Amino acid sequence: MTSLELAKEFIGRSPGFYEDLALEDLDCKHASIIEDAYNQIGEADLHNRFDYRTWSRQSDLSVPAQISKKSIVENGFFYTVARYLYRKLACAKANKLLVQALMDDIGMLVEVGGEKYMLENPVHLTPNARDYYFLKNTSVNLRWLRYLYLLVQIEKKELLSDGDVWVDIGSYYGGLQGLIRKYQPSTRMVLVDFHHQLCRSYVYLKKQYKDSVHIFPDELHRFSGIKDFPRGAFIYIPVTSYKEIANETADLVTNFFSLGEMKREFFTEYMKSVLFVNSKNVYLVNRFVSAPFFEPTYDTDLNILDYDVQGRDVVYFDIFPMHHFMLRQSTFHGMPGIRNVSSPYFEMITKVSA
Ligand SMILES: C[S@@+](CC[C@H](N)C(=O)[O-])C[C@H]1O[C@@H](n2cnc3c(N)ncnc32)[C@H](O)[C@@H]1O
């Protein structure tokens, strides 16, 4: 099946697919992304294609200029060379910063023991990859390096074992699930996100794991609880159905780069749910401050003090290392320059207290 056919299959199996804009307490960044996603899906028939991974509102966080055979074959000689020259000449400074950020992330990954995973998982071989930077024996992009790091942590800290249930809130296009699945084949992977993101994840994961069980939103009522999901299944739960699992517990609950972007009401619904309070392991990577006064990046007033750890043991806490030293060109008080992001990210793993 083509990506477009898979997307249509998912939409047909998702009651209320086009109703996410009616969600109460939606932040403005995601309201605008969802609106554009519905337009993108509406126009997919016209173009006879569905770009589920990289599209006008989302990307793998870019890569530095490079000419590769794969890009010439897939994007054409002219496009590849023109993009290379543009990045190398017109955006020379940004390109240099990107090389540095990529190399820093690779260094961090190697330092924590992730080289093996980087070599085993070249990103250019994953479905619909557009951003890839070839190294000697593999290929990467910034988002992929983040996923490789998270894989290392989940494996090293033994957060998942045979047949466990993992619930990820904000799973994007399913890249992390596809990667971890290779090392945890019997894990029941529950993805919670807006309908359009689950649709992207379904297309991506179905292309990678076509023989696995994929449970659509319209099938959820068949299961008595999350422990009832089959081993090795991917389960797609729209934000609107979160309440169906909110009072259950899982072996691992994760949220990466997402809770800190939500309005407080949404954040509280997740953080105060039994799933977050009582699940065996909870692994979070989010901002220290979502909207610093000097640059209110997100439309929310959340900060680190809101992440409630009562009744839980903090077994790991540090600065999230990936992209930490990354600098980008920006304008601040009308002055163009090279700056870091407005807040660093924390990485925290908690276990339910015995
Ligand atoms: C910045 S992306 C991060 C994606 C991914 N976790 C990663 O690290 O690459 C934020 C993700 O959270 C999702 N998200 C935003 N608000 C949400 C909400 N209220 N409930 C569930 N997912 C949400 C977005 O749709 C998106 O997939």
The ligand as a Gaussian input file, in Angstrom:
#p B3LYP/6-31G(d) Opt

LIG

0 1
 C        8.132000      18.935000      19.790000
 S        7.270000      17.482000      19.355000
 C        8.306000      16.257000      20.103000
 C        8.120000      14.941000      19.467000
 C        8.944000      13.770000      19.988000
 N        8.569000      13.400000      21.327000
 C       10.418000      14.012000      19.858000
 O       11.102000      14.107000      20.890000
 O       10.921000      14.100000      18.728000
 C        5.855000      17.520000      20.428000
 C        4.895000      16.362000      20.238000
 O        3.908000      16.408000      21.295000
 C        2.614000      16.349000      20.712000
 N        1.660000      17.039000      21.602000
 C        1.520000      18.368000      21.778000
 N        0.507000      18.620000      22.643000
 C        0.017000      17.408000      23.011000
 C       -1.028000      17.000000      23.904000
 N       -1.777000      17.880000      24.557000
 N       -1.223000      15.662000      24.062000
 C       -0.459000      14.749000      23.395000
 N        0.518000      15.090000      22.536000
 C        0.763000      16.408000      22.366000
 C        2.777000      16.980000      19.356000
 O        1.723000      16.670000      18.478000
 C        4.126000      16.411000      18.932000
 O        4.003000      15.141000      18.386000

